[in-house]
Amino acid sequence: MSRDIQLRRNLLIDTHALLWWLGAPERVSRTAIGALEGPETRIYVSAAVVWETAIKVNLGKLDAQDVVGGFRELMISKGFHRLAISTDHALRAGMLPRHHSDPFDRMLVAQAQALNCPIVSADARLDSYGVRRIW
């Protein structure tokens, strides 16, 4: 394995953290911004984040049509890495204890566990799953 890959830091970003970072960075902690903007950081955006965002926009609960409409371009321009939902992720998420009732957040927990990487999130309820959380 090359030294470049070994030094890279993988992060999985929660929906609210992504939307705040893009549109209201003052809502994001300095620690989270420092981690997200680190030179060796690889940011993963789960399909669950895209799905949740689209659902909330469609229901009128979120004003982020520009983000939804331009997600593909946003991913490319920001250098984000797409993270698909695999059957292994789905099984892991479905078997998690119900510490958190939001299925999107439980999917992110399952993916963070599978990738062994931290989640960038303000949601302290994720801590009950033993995943590393940056905020």
N, CA, C and O atoms as CSV, one atom per row, in Angstrom:
chain,resi,resn,atom,element,x,y,z
A,1,MET,N,N,0.850,-1.175,0.000
A,1,MET,CA,C,0.000,0.000,0.000
A,1,MET,C,C,0.894,1.237,0.000
A,1,MET,O,O,1.889,1.302,0.722
A,2,SER,N,N,0.523,2.208,-0.816
A,2,SER,CA,C,1.363,3.407,-0.911
A,2,SER,C,C,1.195,4.297,0.313
A,2,SER,O,O,0.174,4.254,1.000
A,3,ARG,N,N,2.207,5.095,0.565
A,3,ARG,CA,C,2.179,6.019,1.702
A,3,ARG,C,C,1.024,7.006,1.565
A,3,ARG,O,O,0.406,7.368,2.566
A,4,ASP,N,N,0.722,7.448,0.342
A,4,ASP,CA,C,-0.369,8.392,0.105
A,4,ASP,C,C,-1.693,7.821,0.606
A,4,ASP,O,O,-2.460,8.521,1.268
A,5,ILE,N,N,-1.963,6.562,0.295
A,5,ILE,CA,C,-3.210,5.940,0.719
A,5,ILE,C,C,-3.232,5.773,2.229
A,5,ILE,O,O,-4.276,5.967,2.851
A,6,GLN,N,N,-2.115,5.422,2.829
A,6,GLN,CA,C,-2.054,5.237,4.271
A,6,GLN,C,C,-2.321,6.531,5.026
A,6,GLN,O,O,-2.885,6.493,6.119
A,7,LEU,N,N,-1.934,7.664,4.477
A,7,LEU,CA,C,-2.105,8.941,5.150
A,7,LEU,C,C,-3.498,9.528,4.950
A,7,LEU,O,O,-3.883,10.453,5.664
A,8,ARG,N,N,-4.240,9.017,4.012
A,8,ARG,CA,C,-5.563,9.547,3.711
A,8,ARG,C,C,-6.525,9.263,4.862
A,8,ARG,O,O,-6.507,8.177,5.442
A,9,ARG,N,N,-7.356,10.237,5.184
A,9,ARG,CA,C,-8.349,10.089,6.244
A,9,ARG,C,C,-9.732,10.034,5.607
A,9,ARG,O,O,-10.150,10.969,4.924
A,10,ASN,N,N,-10.435,8.931,5.836
A,10,ASN,CA,C,-11.768,8.758,5.301
A,10,ASN,C,C,-12.794,9.252,6.304
A,10,ASN,O,O,-12.707,8.945,7.493
A,11,LEU,N,N,-13.772,10.022,5.821
A,11,LEU,CA,C,-14.870,10.511,6.646
A,11,LEU,C,C,-16.181,10.259,5.922
A,11,LEU,O,O,-16.269,10.390,4.701
A,12,LEU,N,N,-17.189,9.899,6.687
A,12,LEU,CA,C,-18.546,9.766,6.169
A,12,LEU,C,C,-19.335,10.946,6.718
A,12,LEU,O,O,-19.315,11.186,7.926
A,13,ILE,N,N,-20.024,11.680,5.868
A,13,ILE,CA,C,-20.700,12.906,6.304
A,13,ILE,C,C,-22.207,12.687,6.386
A,13,ILE,O,O,-22.822,12.126,5.479
A,14,ASP,N,N,-22.784,13.141,7.490
A,14,ASP,CA,C,-24.220,13.059,7.731
A,14,ASP,C,C,-24.935,14.128,6.898
A,14,ASP,O,O,-24.323,15.112,6.482
A,15,THR,N,N,-26.211,13.932,6.664
A,15,THR,CA,C,-26.987,14.820,5.806
A,15,THR,C,C,-26.936,16.271,6.275
A,15,THR,O,O,-26.603,17.168,5.500
A,16,HIS,N,N,-27.267,16.498,7.541
A,16,HIS,CA,C,-27.296,17.882,8.024
A,16,HIS,C,C,-25.904,18.513,7.962
A,16,HIS,O,O,-25.770,19.693,7.638
A,17,ALA,N,N,-24.884,17.739,8.267
A,17,ALA,CA,C,-23.520,18.278,8.243
A,17,ALA,C,C,-23.133,18.699,6.824
A,17,ALA,O,O,-22.511,19.744,6.632
A,18,LEU,N,N,-23.499,17.894,5.843
A,18,LEU,CA,C,-23.203,18.234,4.451
A,18,LEU,C,C,-23.935,19.509,4.036
A,18,LEU,O,O,-23.331,20.424,3.476
A,19,LEU,N,N,-25.229,19.561,4.311
A,19,LEU,CA,C,-26.017,20.723,3.902
A,19,LEU,C,C,-25.572,21.994,4.622
A,19,LEU,O,O,-25.519,23.063,4.013
A,20,TRP,N,N,-25.252,21.887,5.908
A,20,TRP,CA,C,-24.757,23.055,6.650
A,20,TRP,C,C,-23.397,23.484,6.125
A,20,TRP,O,O,-23.155,24.676,5.933
A,21,TRP,N,N,-22.513,22.534,5.891
A,21,TRP,CA,C,-21.168,22.860,5.419
A,21,TRP,C,C,-21.234,23.595,4.081
A,21,TRP,O,O,-20.460,24.519,3.827
A,22,LEU,N,N,-22.171,23.171,3.230
A,22,LEU,CA,C,-22.305,23.792,1.919
A,22,LEU,C,C,-23.049,25.128,1.954
A,22,LEU,O,O,-22.723,26.041,1.196
A,23,GLY,N,N,-24.055,25.242,2.838
A,23,GLY,CA,C,-24.916,26.411,2.804
A,23,GLY,C,C,-24.911,27.301,4.017
A,23,GLY,O,O,-25.303,28.464,3.928
A,24,ALA,N,N,-24.477,26.786,5.150
A,24,ALA,CA,C,-24.469,27.562,6.393
A,24,ALA,C,C,-23.292,27.107,7.257
A,24,ALA,O,O,-23.495,26.576,8.349
A,25,PRO,N,N,-22.066,27.311,6.776
A,25,PRO,CA,C,-20.895,26.765,7.469
A,25,PRO,C,C,-20.739,27.253,8.907
A,25,PRO,O,O,-20.035,26.621,9.695
A,26,GLU,N,N,-21.376,28.353,9.258
A,26,GLU,CA,C,-21.299,28.836,10.642
A,26,GLU,C,C,-21.987,27.877,11.615
A,26,GLU,O,O,-21.764,27.960,12.823
A,27,ARG,N,N,-22.811,26.977,11.106
A,27,ARG,CA,C,-23.497,25.989,11.947
A,27,ARG,C,C,-22.637,24.756,12.214
A,27,ARG,O,O,-22.992,23.912,13.037
A,28,VAL,N,N,-21.517,24.657,11.524
A,28,VAL,CA,C,-20.634,23.496,11.642
A,28,VAL,C,C,-19.500,23.830,12.611
A,28,VAL,O,O,-18.927,24.918,12.563
A,29,SER,N,N,-19.191,22.890,13.477
A,29,SER,CA,C,-18.134,23.124,14.462
A,29,SER,C,C,-16.778,23.312,13.789
A,29,SER,O,O,-16.547,22.834,12.678
A,30,ARG,N,N,-15.910,24.000,14.468
A,30,ARG,CA,C,-14.542,24.198,13.946
A,30,ARG,C,C,-13.821,22.868,13.792
A,30,ARG,O,O,-13.068,22.663,12.840
A,31,THR,N,N,-14.060,21.970,14.738
A,31,THR,CA,C,-13.429,20.651,14.676
A,31,THR,C,C,-13.864,19.907,13.410
A,31,THR,O,O,-13.038,19.321,12.710
A,32,ALA,N,N,-15.164,19.940,13.128
A,32,ALA,CA,C,-15.675,19.253,11.942
A,32,ALA,C,C,-15.139,19.893,10.666
A,32,ALA,O,O,-14.736,19.190,9.739
A,33,ILE,N,N,-15.133,21.215,10.616
A,33,ILE,CA,C,-14.610,21.892,9.419
A,33,ILE,C,C,-13.135,21.563,9.228
A,33,ILE,O,O,-12.693,21.316,8.107
A,34,GLY,N,N,-12.379,21.560,10.311
A,34,GLY,CA,C,-10.961,21.212,10.220
A,34,GLY,C,C,-10.755,19.812,9.666
A,34,GLY,O,O,-9.858,19.583,8.854
A,35,ALA,N,N,-11.590,18.878,10.108
A,35,ALA,CA,C,-11.483,17.504,9.608
A,35,ALA,C,C,-11.890,17.418,8.142
A,35,ALA,O,O,-11.219,16.765,7.343
A,36,LEU,N,N,-12.986,18.077,7.796
A,36,LEU,CA,C,-13.491,18.030,6.421
A,36,LEU,C,C,-12.540,18.684,5.424
A,36,LEU,O,O,-12.414,18.235,4.285
A,37,GLU,N,N,-11.880,19.737,5.861
A,37,GLU,CA,C,-11.015,20.479,4.951
A,37,GLU,C,C,-9.548,20.084,5.038
A,37,GLU,O,O,-8.687,20.743,4.456
A,38,GLY,N,N,-9.264,19.011,5.763
A,38,GLY,CA,C,-7.893,18.526,5.856
A,38,GLY,C,C,-7.370,18.113,4.491
A,38,GLY,O,O,-8.126,17.591,3.671
A,39,PRO,N,N,-6.089,18.338,4.237
A,39,PRO,CA,C,-5.528,18.066,2.908
A,39,PRO,C,C,-5.568,16.592,2.497
A,39,PRO,O,O,-5.568,16.288,1.304
A,40,GLU,N,N,-5.599,15.702,3.437
A,40,GLU,CA,C,-5.607,14.271,3.113
A,40,GLU,C,C,-6.964,13.625,3.369
A,40,GLU,O,O,-7.056,12.404,3.490
A,41,THR,N,N,-8.011,14.432,3.451
A,41,THR,CA,C,-9.336,13.915,3.766
A,41,THR,C,C,-10.071,13.452,2.515
A,41,THR,O,O,-10.113,14.147,1.501
A,42,ARG,N,N,-10.640,12.277,2.615
A,42,ARG,CA,C,-11.513,11.735,1.571
A,42,ARG,C,C,-12.915,11.698,2.182
A,42,ARG,O,O,-13.154,10.990,3.160
A,43,ILE,N,N,-13.837,12.465,1.596
A,43,ILE,CA,C,-15.189,12.581,2.128
A,43,ILE,C,C,-16.127,11.680,1.337
A,43,ILE,O,O,-16.247,11.797,0.118
A,44,TYR,N,N,-16.787,10.780,2.060
A,44,TYR,CA,C,-17.767,9.893,1.461
A,44,TYR,C,C,-19.163,10.442,1.712
A,44,TYR,O,O,-19.500,10.835,2.828
A,45,VAL,N,N,-19.975,10.463,0.650
A,45,VAL,CA,C,-21.374,10.843,0.734
A,45,VAL,C,C,-22.181,9.597,0.390
A,45,VAL,O,O,-22.137,9.096,-0.733
A,46,SER,N,N,-22.907,9.117,1.371
A,46,SER,CA,C,-23.700,7.912,1.194
A,46,SER,C,C,-24.912,8.167,0.317
A,46,SER,O,O,-25.454,9.272,0.285
A,47,ALA,N,N,-25.328,7.130,-0.394
A,47,ALA,CA,C,-26.583,7.196,-1.140
A,47,ALA,C,C,-27.735,7.515,-0.192
A,47,ALA,O,O,-28.732,8.106,-0.608
A,48,ALA,N,N,-27.610,7.129,1.082
A,48,ALA,CA,C,-28.648,7.434,2.072
A,48,ALA,C,C,-28.790,8.940,2.283
A,48,ALA,O,O,-29.899,9.426,2.502
A,49,VAL,N,N,-27.688,9.682,2.220
A,49,VAL,CA,C,-27.715,11.144,2.375
A,49,VAL,C,C,-28.433,11.782,1.188
A,49,VAL,O,O,-29.254,12.682,1.363
A,50,VAL,N,N,-28.126,11.318,-0.002
A,50,VAL,CA,C,-28.766,11.845,-1.207
A,50,VAL,C,C,-30.251,11.520,-1.185
A,50,VAL,O,O,-31.081,12.368,-1.512
A,51,TRP,N,N,-30.580,10.311,-0.805
A,51,TRP,CA,C,-31.961,9.856,-0.746
A,51,TRP,C,C,-32.748,10.675,0.281
A,51,TRP,O,O,-33.840,11.161,-0.012
A,52,GLU,N,N,-32.190,10.823,1.479
A,52,GLU,CA,C,-32.863,11.593,2.533
A,52,GLU,C,C,-33.080,13.047,2.099
A,52,GLU,O,O,-34.149,13.613,2.328
A,53,THR,N,N,-32.082,13.634,1.484
A,53,THR,CA,C,-32.195,15.019,1.016
A,53,THR,C,C,-33.305,15.150,-0.021
A,53,THR,O,O,-34.122,16.068,0.054
A,54,ALA,N,N,-33.337,14.247,-0.976
A,54,ALA,CA,C,-34.363,14.289,-2.020
A,54,ALA,C,C,-35.763,14.117,-1.432
A,54,ALA,O,O,-36.695,14.810,-1.841
A,55,ILE,N,N,-35.916,13.208,-0.487
A,55,ILE,CA,C,-37.221,12.998,0.148
A,55,ILE,C,C,-37.672,14.262,0.871
A,55,ILE,O,O,-38.822,14.678,0.730
A,56,LYS,N,N,-36.779,14.876,1.642
A,56,LYS,CA,C,-37.155,16.077,2.392
A,56,LYS,C,C,-37.485,17.247,1.470
A,56,LYS,O,O,-38.391,18.029,1.758
A,57,VAL,N,N,-36.762,17.368,0.375
A,57,VAL,CA,C,-37.076,18.416,-0.605
A,57,VAL,C,C,-38.444,18.137,-1.221
A,57,VAL,O,O,-39.264,19.047,-1.345
A,58,ASN,N,N,-38.692,16.906,-1.602
A,58,ASN,CA,C,-39.953,16.528,-2.227
A,58,ASN,C,C,-41.147,16.747,-1.295
A,58,ASN,O,O,-42.237,17.086,-1.756
A,59,LEU,N,N,-40.948,16.555,0.006
A,59,LEU,CA,C,-42.017,16.758,0.989
A,59,LEU,C,C,-42.176,18.226,1.393
A,59,LEU,O,O,-43.101,18.574,2.127
A,60,GLY,N,N,-41.273,19.081,0.911
A,60,GLY,CA,C,-41.339,20.488,1.279
A,60,GLY,C,C,-40.740,20.791,2.647
A,60,GLY,O,O,-40.931,21.889,3.170
A,61,LYS,N,N,-40.017,19.834,3.239
A,61,LYS,CA,C,-39.411,20.021,4.558
A,61,LYS,C,C,-38.025,20.652,4.483
A,61,LYS,O,O,-37.451,21.027,5.506
A,62,LEU,N,N,-37.493,20.766,3.278
A,62,LEU,CA,C,-36.143,21.271,3.094
A,62,LEU,C,C,-36.076,22.069,1.805
A,62,LEU,O,O,-36.549,21.627,0.758
A,63,ASP,N,N,-35.488,23.239,1.896
A,63,ASP,CA,C,-35.322,24.082,0.708
A,63,ASP,C,C,-33.903,23.885,0.177
A,63,ASP,O,O,-32.995,24.664,0.469
A,64,ALA,N,N,-33.743,22.840,-0.596
A,64,ALA,CA,C,-32.416,22.518,-1.132
A,64,ALA,C,C,-32.539,21.953,-2.545
A,64,ALA,O,O,-31.799,21.044,-2.921
A,65,GLN,N,N,-33.470,22.492,-3.321
A,65,GLN,CA,C,-33.656,22.018,-4.687
A,65,GLN,C,C,-32.379,22.153,-5.501
A,65,GLN,O,O,-32.084,21.310,-6.348
A,66,ASP,N,N,-31.614,23.227,-5.243
A,66,ASP,CA,C,-30.366,23.429,-5.977
A,66,ASP,C,C,-29.368,22.314,-5.694
A,66,ASP,O,O,-28.638,21.880,-6.585
A,67,VAL,N,N,-29.343,21.858,-4.455
A,67,VAL,CA,C,-28.434,20.770,-4.094
A,67,VAL,C,C,-28.891,19.477,-4.767
A,67,VAL,O,O,-28.081,18.760,-5.356
A,68,VAL,N,N,-30.183,19.183,-4.680
A,68,VAL,CA,C,-30.706,17.954,-5.272
A,68,VAL,C,C,-30.508,17.960,-6.789
A,68,VAL,O,O,-30.061,16.973,-7.373
A,69,GLY,N,N,-30.847,19.082,-7.411
A,69,GLY,CA,C,-30.720,19.174,-8.864
A,69,GLY,C,C,-29.294,19.098,-9.364
A,69,GLY,O,O,-29.047,18.652,-10.484
A,70,GLY,N,N,-28.354,19.530,-8.540
A,70,GLY,CA,C,-26.962,19.548,-8.957
A,70,GLY,C,C,-26.064,18.601,-8.189
A,70,GLY,O,O,-24.855,18.817,-8.110
A,71,PHE,N,N,-26.651,17.537,-7.611
A,71,PHE,CA,C,-25.854,16.644,-6.766
A,71,PHE,C,C,-24.693,16.017,-7.516
A,71,PHE,O,O,-23.585,15.939,-6.987
A,72,ARG,N,N,-24.929,15.579,-8.720
A,72,ARG,CA,C,-23.857,14.927,-9.489
A,72,ARG,C,C,-22.690,15.883,-9.705
A,72,ARG,O,O,-21.532,15.519,-9.498
A,73,GLU,N,N,-23.003,17.111,-10.124
A,73,GLU,CA,C,-21.963,18.119,-10.349
A,73,GLU,C,C,-21.271,18.502,-9.049
A,73,GLU,O,O,-20.058,18.713,-9.017
A,74,LEU,N,N,-22.053,18.589,-7.978
A,74,LEU,CA,C,-21.496,18.913,-6.663
A,74,LEU,C,C,-20.488,17.852,-6.228
A,74,LEU,O,O,-19.403,18.175,-5.744
A,75,MET,N,N,-20.853,16.596,-6.404
A,75,MET,CA,C,-19.962,15.496,-6.023
A,75,MET,C,C,-18.636,15.600,-6.769
A,75,MET,O,O,-17.571,15.398,-6.185
A,76,ILE,N,N,-18.706,15.911,-8.045
A,76,ILE,CA,C,-17.500,16.007,-8.866
A,76,ILE,C,C,-16.682,17.227,-8.480
A,76,ILE,O,O,-15.471,17.133,-8.279
A,77,SER,N,N,-17.352,18.386,-8.376
A,77,SER,CA,C,-16.614,19.628,-8.114
A,77,SER,C,C,-15.951,19.647,-6.746
A,77,SER,O,O,-14.882,20.235,-6.586
A,78,LYS,N,N,-16.574,19.010,-5.758
A,78,LYS,CA,C,-16.018,18.981,-4.400
A,78,LYS,C,C,-15.095,17.789,-4.172
A,78,LYS,O,O,-14.441,17.692,-3.134
A,79,GLY,N,N,-15.045,16.899,-5.132
A,79,GLY,CA,C,-14.193,15.720,-4.980
A,79,GLY,C,C,-14.743,14.707,-3.988
A,79,GLY,O,O,-13.989,13.905,-3.438
A,80,PHE,N,N,-16.060,14.736,-3.753
A,80,PHE,CA,C,-16.673,13.773,-2.842
A,80,PHE,C,C,-16.676,12.393,-3.485
A,80,PHE,O,O,-16.656,12.253,-4.708
A,81,HIS,N,N,-16.701,11.397,-2.643
A,81,HIS,CA,C,-16.749,10.015,-3.106
A,81,HIS,C,C,-18.117,9.440,-2.788
A,81,HIS,O,O,-18.592,9.525,-1.656
A,82,ARG,N,N,-18.742,8.855,-3.794
A,82,ARG,CA,C,-20.059,8.256,-3.603
A,82,ARG,C,C,-19.920,6.931,-2.874
A,82,ARG,O,O,-19.007,6.147,-3.133
A,83,LEU,N,N,-20.847,6.703,-1.960
A,83,LEU,CA,C,-20.878,5.444,-1.233
A,83,LEU,C,C,-22.247,4.809,-1.443
A,83,LEU,O,O,-23.258,5.286,-0.927
A,84,ALA,N,N,-22.256,3.723,-2.212
A,84,ALA,CA,C,-23.499,2.998,-2.477
A,84,ALA,C,C,-23.938,2.245,-1.224
A,84,ALA,O,O,-23.151,2.021,-0.304
A,85,ILE,N,N,-25.184,1.869,-1.213
A,85,ILE,CA,C,-25.719,1.038,-0.133
A,85,ILE,C,C,-25.681,-0.404,-0.622
A,85,ILE,O,O,-26.353,-0.763,-1.588
A,86,SER,N,N,-24.894,-1.218,0.051
A,86,SER,CA,C,-24.783,-2.630,-0.336
A,86,SER,C,C,-25.761,-3.472,0.489
A,86,SER,O,O,-26.338,-2.996,1.467
A,87,THR,N,N,-25.931,-4.709,0.083
A,87,THR,CA,C,-26.781,-5.608,0.871
A,87,THR,C,C,-26.178,-5.842,2.253
A,87,THR,O,O,-26.907,-5.993,3.233
A,88,ASP,N,N,-24.847,-5.872,2.333
A,88,ASP,CA,C,-24.203,-6.015,3.641
A,88,ASP,C,C,-24.515,-4.813,4.532
A,88,ASP,O,O,-24.787,-4.976,5.722
A,89,HIS,N,N,-24.478,-3.604,3.960
A,89,HIS,CA,C,-24.834,-2.407,4.725
A,89,HIS,C,C,-26.287,-2.500,5.201
A,89,HIS,O,O,-26.595,-2.186,6.351
A,90,ALA,N,N,-27.164,-2.932,4.309
A,90,ALA,CA,C,-28.593,-3.025,4.646
A,90,ALA,C,C,-28.829,-4.019,5.779
A,90,ALA,O,O,-29.591,-3.739,6.705
A,91,LEU,N,N,-28.182,-5.168,5.709
A,91,LEU,CA,C,-28.327,-6.158,6.782
A,91,LEU,C,C,-27.795,-5.616,8.105
A,91,LEU,O,O,-28.431,-5.764,9.149
A,92,ARG,N,N,-26.625,-4.989,8.051
A,92,ARG,CA,C,-26.020,-4.443,9.262
A,92,ARG,C,C,-26.927,-3.373,9.869
A,92,ARG,O,O,-27.149,-3.361,11.080
A,93,ALA,N,N,-27.451,-2.475,9.031
A,93,ALA,CA,C,-28.331,-1.404,9.520
A,93,ALA,C,C,-29.610,-1.976,10.117
A,93,ALA,O,O,-30.087,-1.510,11.151
A,94,GLY,N,N,-30.156,-2.983,9.459
A,94,GLY,CA,C,-31.387,-3.595,9.950
A,94,GLY,C,C,-31.232,-4.321,11.265
A,94,GLY,O,O,-32.199,-4.470,12.012
A,95,MET,N,N,-30.022,-4.776,11.558
A,95,MET,CA,C,-29.767,-5.517,12.793
A,95,MET,C,C,-29.285,-4.636,13.948
A,95,MET,O,O,-29.115,-5.124,15.065
A,96,LEU,N,N,-29.068,-3.363,13.694
A,96,LEU,CA,C,-28.603,-2.469,14.762
A,96,LEU,C,C,-29.673,-2.296,15.837
A,96,LEU,O,O,-30.866,-2.314,15.532
A,97,PRO,N,N,-29.257,-2.129,17.085
A,97,PRO,CA,C,-30.230,-1.804,18.141
A,97,PRO,C,C,-30.924,-0.485,17.813
A,97,PRO,O,O,-30.359,0.353,17.110
A,98,ARG,N,N,-32.121,-0.298,18.307
A,98,ARG,CA,C,-32.919,0.871,17.975
A,98,ARG,C,C,-32.587,2.055,18.890
A,98,ARG,O,O,-33.490,2.689,19.435
A,99,HIS,N,N,-31.304,2.349,19.056
A,99,HIS,CA,C,-30.909,3.546,19.817
A,99,HIS,C,C,-31.366,4.794,19.087
A,99,HIS,O,O,-31.616,5.830,19.702
A,100,HIS,N,N,-31.471,4.690,17.787
A,100,HIS,CA,C,-31.844,5.824,16.941
A,100,HIS,C,C,-32.954,5.344,16.017
A,100,HIS,O,O,-32.828,4.297,15.382
A,101,SER,N,N,-34.037,6.103,15.941
A,101,SER,CA,C,-35.180,5.641,15.140
A,101,SER,C,C,-35.082,6.013,13.662
A,101,SER,O,O,-35.849,5.499,12.848
A,102,ASP,N,N,-34.153,6.898,13.303
A,102,ASP,CA,C,-34.039,7.345,11.910
A,102,ASP,C,C,-33.301,6.287,11.081
A,102,ASP,O,O,-32.130,6.009,11.339
A,103,PRO,N,N,-33.979,5.694,10.085
A,103,PRO,CA,C,-33.326,4.644,9.297
A,103,PRO,C,C,-32.134,5.158,8.486
A,103,PRO,O,O,-31.202,4.399,8.221
A,104,PHE,N,N,-32.149,6.425,8.089
A,104,PHE,CA,C,-31.023,6.979,7.346
A,104,PHE,C,C,-29.785,7.058,8.245
A,104,PHE,O,O,-28.678,6.741,7.811
A,105,ASP,N,N,-29.977,7.476,9.481
A,105,ASP,CA,C,-28.848,7.555,10.403
A,105,ASP,C,C,-28.332,6.167,10.766
A,105,ASP,O,O,-27.125,5.976,10.916
A,106,ARG,N,N,-29.231,5.200,10.907
A,106,ARG,CA,C,-28.770,3.846,11.190
A,106,ARG,C,C,-27.997,3.281,9.995
A,106,ARG,O,O,-27.054,2.512,10.182
A,107,MET,N,N,-28.380,3.651,8.780
A,107,MET,CA,C,-27.617,3.225,7.605
A,107,MET,C,C,-26.225,3.838,7.643
A,107,MET,O,O,-25.242,3.156,7.353
A,108,LEU,N,N,-26.129,5.115,7.996
A,108,LEU,CA,C,-24.810,5.747,8.090
A,108,LEU,C,C,-23.952,5.069,9.149
A,108,LEU,O,O,-22.752,4.883,8.948
A,109,VAL,N,N,-24.550,4.703,10.266
A,109,VAL,CA,C,-23.810,3.980,11.304
A,109,VAL,C,C,-23.281,2.668,10.738
A,109,VAL,O,O,-22.109,2.339,10.921
A,110,ALA,N,N,-24.138,1.921,10.054
A,110,ALA,CA,C,-23.724,0.640,9.476
A,110,ALA,C,C,-22.584,0.829,8.483
A,110,ALA,O,O,-21.639,0.040,8.461
A,111,GLN,N,N,-22.672,1.866,7.668
A,111,GLN,CA,C,-21.618,2.119,6.688
A,111,GLN,C,C,-20.326,2.564,7.373
A,111,GLN,O,O,-19.239,2.152,6.966
A,112,ALA,N,N,-20.431,3.389,8.392
A,112,ALA,CA,C,-19.227,3.809,9.124
A,112,ALA,C,C,-18.567,2.610,9.795
A,112,ALA,O,O,-17.341,2.501,9.812
A,113,GLN,N,N,-19.374,1.716,10.345
A,113,GLN,CA,C,-18.821,0.506,10.951
A,113,GLN,C,C,-18.116,-0.343,9.898
A,113,GLN,O,O,-17.010,-0.832,10.128
A,114,ALA,N,N,-18.753,-0.516,8.749
A,114,ALA,CA,C,-18.175,-1.348,7.685
A,114,ALA,C,C,-16.882,-0.746,7.144
A,114,ALA,O,O,-15.943,-1.476,6.831
A,115,LEU,N,N,-16.829,0.579,7.032
A,115,LEU,CA,C,-15.640,1.265,6.516
A,115,LEU,C,C,-14.610,1.559,7.603
A,115,LEU,O,O,-13.474,1.934,7.312
A,116,ASN,N,N,-15.021,1.385,8.852
A,116,ASN,CA,C,-14.181,1.738,9.995
A,116,ASN,C,C,-13.704,3.194,9.890
A,116,ASN,O,O,-12.514,3.491,9.994
A,117,CYS,N,N,-14.677,4.085,9.681
A,117,CYS,CA,C,-14.331,5.499,9.587
A,117,CYS,C,C,-15.309,6.329,10.417
A,117,CYS,O,O,-16.422,5.883,10.698
A,118,PRO,N,N,-14.898,7.530,10.809
A,118,PRO,CA,C,-15.777,8.396,11.593
A,118,PRO,C,C,-16.905,8.990,10.757
A,118,PRO,O,O,-16.826,9.078,9.531
A,119,ILE,N,N,-17.958,9.395,11.469
A,119,ILE,CA,C,-19.070,10.120,10.863
A,119,ILE,C,C,-18.957,11.578,11.308
A,119,ILE,O,O,-18.748,11.857,12.488
A,120,VAL,N,N,-19.093,12.491,10.371
A,120,VAL,CA,C,-19.152,13.914,10.701
A,120,VAL,C,C,-20.626,14.224,10.930
A,120,VAL,O,O,-21.425,14.223,9.994
A,121,SER,N,N,-20.980,14.492,12.197
A,121,SER,CA,C,-22.376,14.685,12.559
A,121,SER,C,C,-22.491,15.386,13.902
A,121,SER,O,O,-21.663,15.192,14.792
A,122,ALA,N,N,-23.521,16.200,14.035
A,122,ALA,CA,C,-23.823,16.841,15.317
A,122,ALA,C,C,-24.695,15.939,16.185
A,122,ALA,O,O,-24.941,16.259,17.348
A,123,ASP,N,N,-25.157,14.837,15.649
A,123,ASP,CA,C,-26.116,13.967,16.332
A,123,ASP,C,C,-25.418,13.055,17.344
A,123,ASP,O,O,-24.836,12.035,16.975
A,124,ALA,N,N,-25.481,13.432,18.608
A,124,ALA,CA,C,-24.825,12.666,19.677
A,124,ALA,C,C,-25.468,11.299,19.892
A,124,ALA,O,O,-24.862,10.433,20.523
A,125,ARG,N,N,-26.678,11.087,19.385
A,125,ARG,CA,C,-27.314,9.766,19.532
A,125,ARG,C,C,-26.526,8.685,18.799
A,125,ARG,O,O,-26.653,7.503,19.119
A,126,LEU,N,N,-25.721,9.077,17.827
A,126,LEU,CA,C,-24.909,8.100,17.096
A,126,LEU,C,C,-23.836,7.481,17.989
A,126,LEU,O,O,-23.365,6.376,17.722
A,127,ASP,N,N,-23.453,8.192,19.045
A,127,ASP,CA,C,-22.405,7.708,19.950
A,127,ASP,C,C,-22.773,6.376,20.604
A,127,ASP,O,O,-21.892,5.585,20.939
A,128,SER,N,N,-24.062,6.127,20.783
A,128,SER,CA,C,-24.493,4.891,21.438
A,128,SER,C,C,-24.179,3.650,20.604
A,128,SER,O,O,-24.281,2.525,21.093
A,129,TYR,N,N,-23.800,3.858,19.348
A,129,TYR,CA,C,-23.420,2.729,18.485
A,129,TYR,C,C,-21.919,2.452,18.494
A,129,TYR,O,O,-21.453,1.503,17.864
A,130,GLY,N,N,-21.176,3.273,19.201
A,130,GLY,CA,C,-19.740,3.037,19.290
A,130,GLY,C,C,-18.953,3.486,18.068
A,130,GLY,O,O,-17.774,3.154,17.942
A,131,VAL,N,N,-19.580,4.233,17.167
A,131,VAL,CA,C,-18.840,4.759,16.023
A,131,VAL,C,C,-18.144,6.043,16.450
A,131,VAL,O,O,-18.600,6.739,17.357
A,132,ARG,N,N,-17.047,6.345,15.791
A,132,ARG,CA,C,-16.365,7.624,16.048
A,132,ARG,C,C,-17.158,8.718,15.360
A,132,ARG,O,O,-17.539,8.591,14.196
A,133,ARG,N,N,-17.400,9.790,16.093
A,133,ARG,CA,C,-18.157,10.910,15.552
A,133,ARG,C,C,-17.317,12.160,15.708
A,133,ARG,O,O,-16.724,12.400,16.759
A,134,ILE,N,N,-17.274,12.942,14.664
A,134,ILE,CA,C,-16.535,14.199,14.698
A,134,ILE,C,C,-17.536,15.336,14.671
A,134,ILE,O,O,-18.379,15.423,13.778
A,135,TRP,N,N,-17.432,16.197,15.653
A,135,TRP,CA,C,-18.220,17.430,15.674
A,135,TRP,C,C,-17.569,18.400,16.568
A,135,TRP,O,O,-18.065,19.514,16.737
